[in-house]
Amino acid sequence: MRMVPISLCRPGMKLAKKIYSDDGIVLLAENVELTSALIRRLSNTGIYFLYIHDSRTEDVTIPELISEETQRQAMQSIRLAFREYVDQPSRRKSVTYPYVGRAIRQSMNLIMDELSGNNDAMIMLMNLHTVDHYLFTHSLNVCVYTTLLGMANGYNKEQLMTLGLGAMLHDVGKTQISMQVLLKPGALSKNDYEEIKRHTERGYYLLKDEPNIPLLAAHCAYQHHERLNGSGYPRGLKGDEIHDYAKLIGIVDSYDAMTSHRIYKDAMLPHQAVEVLYTGSETLYDTEMLKLFRDKVAIYPIGITVKLNTGQRAVVVDINSAAAHRPIVRVITDEYGMDLSVPFDMDLSKHLNIMIVKIELGGVESDSLPA
């Protein structure tokens, strides 16, 4: 299969992966043939790429960080938590929801079990084939990516549970923000922005007394928009005043926001988002944490089409975990753009004179990171 930008999808192409709703219902089955109407509807619902069958890459599989069943269960837990808190201001302050924390912890145990079974797991784009509610899928993505980083950093199970819960619930305060403001398609006014910023404090107060949620997880919700130089919010904390968990969640939160398609902006690809994050090294984000993050990100998603400095085009077919910027690719055209009768695989970690220079984004090409 190949990962094809929605703008390059054409009627007659066949889906290589199912399309799901955010609650796990299959909307389009594998092998469904695309029509102009289907392509238009998927594009309008925020699908940025599709996995498409291609005879040249039929043996290519796209690994999932966590299974579809675990994704569905985690999404159900997140929806339960967020929906319970939507009308929190109208309830007594003493009201808590112990069952919400229990459900979230059960999902965290499943996520940790699956991630711990794959020590070489890399951060790969999730939910590309989901017609989603952004807040729910963003929360799950940030949780999975952050937990993976915590494992790479040697955290124990108790630390991972607290970190993962903080990541999963970092944006729960947005349940207290007007949907008109959250989903506003244009530029935010000063008042809108101030309202959005309040989600950090509101998240903290929603979580701090929950019996099954660690207080430190509530502080992750409070601090994930703080930045090293004090330019963050809500309290303008600096350096070591910010907890390490919140620093890590802040990096992942920014990355997932940049690589997710929104109604008011197109998604970036991983290499672009990592480059943006690095512009904030030591001013916004901790440099050592950025290095850990960079080393665990699959810069070039499996299935995406790239252009090499030789002029050839190729499809990424596997990741080199020790050199994420030098994946294994399948060369499908010659330097003049003509299809090869026999495509061949090339490990770029063993051909240092060959590098990726462009990524196919549908009518335009995106510059790659330097190799």
N, C-alpha and C positions, 0 to 999 in steps of 0.2 A: 504494500500500500504506500501511497504518498500523501503528504500533507499539502493541500492545495489552497491558496487564498480564495475566498469566496468569489472575488472579482474575476478569477480565472476559471471558475467552475462553469461547465457548459452542459446543456441538456444532453442526455444520453450517458453521462458519467454515472458510475454506480458507487454508492456508499460502501466503504470498507469498515466503518464502525457505526453502531447505532447512535441515534440522537435521542437524548433523554431530556425530560423536564427536570426541574430542580428537586422534585419529590420522587424521582426514580422511575417515572412512567416512561416507557418507550414511545417516542413520538414518530420516529422513522426507523425502520428495521435495517439491518445490514443487507446489502445487495439491492436496496431500492434504487431505481433509476431516477435520476434527477430530471426535473422539467424546469422550464423558465419560471413558472409560478412558485415551485418549491424553493428554488435558489433565491428568488426575491423575498419570500417569506422568512427563510433562514437568515438572510442578510439583515432584514428588518428587526429580527429578534436578538441580534447581537452576536451571531455566529461569525467568527472572523476567518476561520480555516475549516476545511472539511478533510476527512481522511477518505481517499478515493482509491478504488482498485486500479492498478496499472500492471500489465503483464511483466514489465521489466523489474518491478519491485514487489512481486507477490509474496516473496519469502520474508519480507521485512515486517516485523511486528513492533508495535509501539507499546513498550512496557508501562504499566500503571504503578504508581508509587504504593497505592493501597487498592484492594480489590473493590469491585463495583458494589458488593454487598456491604463492605465496611463504609464505603462512601455514602451509601443510602442510609445506613443506620446513624452515621455521624450527622448527616444533614437533617435527619428527623430530630435528633437531640438538639441541634442548633436551632431549628425552627421552634421546637417546644420552648426552649429557654427564651428566645427573643420574643415570641408571641405572648408568653406569660408576663413579660416585663413591659409590654406596650402600654398597658393602662395602669402601671405602677403608681403614677402620681395621684390617681383617684383612690388608692387604697391606703389603709393605715400604715404608718412607717414600720410597725412591728411585724408586718406580714413577710414571711420568707417562704421559699419553695424548695424544701429539702429534696424532693423527687427530681427537680431539675438538675441539681448538682450530681445526683446519683446517675442519671442518664448520661450526662456529659462525661463523668468518670468512666463509665462502662465503655463509651466510645473511645476515650483516650487509651484505655487498656488494649482495645483491639488495634488501634493505630500503632501503638508502641510495639505490640507483638509482631505485626506485619513488617514494620520498618526494621526491627531488630533482626529479622530473618534474612535481611539483604544488606550486608555491610558495605557493598559497593554502590548502593542506591545513590542516584544523583537527583538533584532538584530539577524536575521536568515540568513543563507547562501542564496544568491540570484543567479539566472542565472545558476543553476546547470543543467537545461534542455534547455540551449541555446547554439547553435553553434555560437560563438560570435567573434566579433572584440574586443580584450581585452581592448583597450584604451577607447572605448565607454562604455562598460559594467562596467569597473572599475570606470569610472567617475560617472555613475548612482549609483552604489553601495555606493561609498563614500558619495555621496550627500544624499541618503536615510538614511544611518546609522548615518551620522553626524547630519542631521536634527532631527532624533529621539532622539539623545543625547541632542541636544539643547532644545528640548521640555522638556525632563526630568530635564534639568537644569533650567527651568523656563524662557527661553527667550521669549520675546514678538514676535508678527508677523513680525514686521520690522526687528528685529534682526535675526529671523529665515530666512527671505528672503535673507538677506545679507550673512549669514553663508552658506545657501544652495547654493546660486549662486557661492560663493567662492569655495565650495566643488565640485560642478558640473564642474567648469571650472579650477580646480586646476592644471590639467595636460595639458591645452590647448597649452602650450609652446612646447609640444612634436610634434606638427604639424610642427615645424621648425627644427626637428631633422631627420637625415637620417634614412629611414626605415631599411637600412642594419645594422645600429647600434642598433636601437630599438629592432629589432627581431633577433639579433645575438644569436645563440644557445649556444655558448661556453662562456668562461670567457672573460670579457671586458678588452681590453688593457687600459693603462693609458690614452691615447688620447681619446678612446671611452668613458671612464668614465667622462672625463672632458667635452666632448661634451654633454653627457646626462645631466650633472649638469646644463648646460646652459638653460634647459627648464624652470627653475624657473624665471630667468630674462626675458626670451623671452615671457613667459606667462604674466608677469606683463606689459610689454610694449605693448602687443597686447590688453590688457583689459583696461588700465588706462584711455583712452580717450573715451571709448565706452559710449554713452549717456544713455543707459539703464542698465548699469552695475555699481554698486557702486565702488568707488575707493578702499574701504576696501576689496571688493571681489578680486580686482587685487592684493592687498597686500597678500591675502591668497595664491594666486598662487606663489607669490614671496617668502613667508616665510614657506611653509609647510614642507620643509626639514631642517629647522633650528632646533637645539636641545638645551635643557636647559644648557648643559655644554659648549656650543660654538663649538661643533664638527660638527655641520651641515653646510649646504651651502644655498645660495651663499655667505653670508656675515659673517658667524660665530657669529650670534647674540646669546646672552645669556639671560636666565631667563625672566625678565619682558620686555626685548627688543623685545620679540616675542609676537605678539598679541594672545590673548586667542583663537580666532577662528582658527588661523593657528596651534596652539598647538593641538587643538582638531582634526582638519583635519589631522595633521601629524600622530596621533595615528590611526585613522581610515584608512588612506591611507596605513600605514604599515600592519595593520590587513588584509585588503582586498587583498593586494599583496601576503601576506603569504598564504591566504586561497583560492587563485585562481590558477588553473592549467596553467602552462606556458610551452612553448616548451623546456625550459632549466631546469625546475624543477617541481616536483610533488607538489600538494597542501597539506598544513597542514589542520588538522581539528581545529575547534575553540578552543578547550582546549589547543592544542599545541601552537597556535598563541598567546593566552592570556598569556601563561607561558613565551614565548619569550619576549613579551612586558614588562612583569613585571621585567625582568632582567634589563630593562633600567629605572626603577622607580627612579625619582629624579636626574638621570644623563642625560637621553635622554628625558623622558616624565614626565609630571606633575603627581604626585601621586594621587591627588584628582580626576583628570580627568580619570586616569586609573581605580580608584575605581568606578566612575560613569559608565565607559565603561564596566567593568567586570560585574556590576550588571544588565546591559541591554543586555548582550550577551547570546544567547541560546547556552550554552557550548556544549550540546549534541543535534545535529539536530534531529528533529522528523523523525522517520522512520529508523534511523540507528541502527544496531545490536551491542549490547554490551555484555561483560562478567561480571558477578557479582562475588564478593569474595566467594560466596557459590559454584561457579563452574557452575551455571546455565547461560544460554544465554537468552537474552531478547531484545525486540525492544522498543526503546523510542517512546511513543505514545502521550505524552503531556509534557508541560513545566510548572514548578512551578516558576512563576515570582518572588516570594519572596526568592527562593532558586534554582537558575538556575542549580547548580551542582547536585541537587537531583530531577531529573525528575520523571514522572510517566512512568513505563515500563511495557511491557507485557512479562511475562516469558514464553518462548516457548520450553525450554528443561530442563531436570533435571540436576543434578550435574555431570552426566556421559556423557552428550551430547545427550541423547536420547530425541526425540521429545515427548512433552506432548500431550496426547489425548485431554486435555482441558486446553489450555493456560489460564493464569490468570493475572490480572493487579495488580501492586504493586506501591504504592506511597512511593518513597524512603525518602521523607521528614518525613514520619511517621515510618520508619524502619531504625533507625540510625545505627544499627549494620550491615546493608547491604549496600554495596557501589559498584560503577562501578570501575573495575580495568583494563579492556581492551576494545578496540574498534576494530571492525572488519574492516580491510582495504584490504582484498583480499589476502589471502595467508600469511599475516603477521598480527600481532596484535599490536596496539599502546597503550602504557601505558597511563592511565588516570591521571588526576589531583588528588591529595589527596582529599578525601571527607571532 
